[in-house]
């Protein structure tokens, strides 16, 4: 069975509340004129501050909203922390977990990532779990080892009774304008599918695997045409409405 495509925009530490809302308004306006491909879900992940105002704007539309991170717990004395419960309350339905920027800049390790996935699921959020190797790891032939270690830690921590999304984001491809070839990326997609299938048999139709790292309106076709990924996770190129719509349209032309 074909899994419905998932297109995720990760706005990272960009866009004020005003700019996020303006994007939402413009996106809805443009989609009213031209609804674009069917059978594809868009998820916008703004900063935590813009989450509620953007979700409010998009309420009742087909566009979903996600958070970029979550902290452990529900409520409690944890200064500065945001739980799945609070993110859900603000309108998030998805949450990105284990992004390489969090792994590197905020020292998140595999154990913490797995714990966050558990919390996300408990809090009714769909986690989008990022895995991927650094340039150095790829150069040393460690891609498979690293991705296997990262993904298996999550697979062993949760029971797949709610949706979990995985994203392959090679660290060296993020924001660099460089991407793996379709066959390099596909090799990792297959590895991930095999690991998921082995740990969670029978979930093939439920677990989507995305690609992320320098996706733009030019590179999108390669991934749509020559790989089995179920969608993409887009950083820089998702900040502009035109660019974002082109990515969705081009993906849809091939896949939907
Ligand atoms: P870029 O699309 O800017 O390379 O970022 C990818 C990413 O990190 C998405 O989570």
Boltz pocket constraint, residues with backbone or C-beta under 6 A from the ligand:
constraints:
  - pocket:
      binder: B
      contacts: [[A, 10], [A, 99], [A, 169], [A, 173], [A, 174], [A, 175], [A, 176], [A, 177], [A, 212], [A, 213], [A, 214], [A, 215], [A, 233], [A, 234], [A, 235], [A, 236], [A, 237]]
      max_distance: 6.0
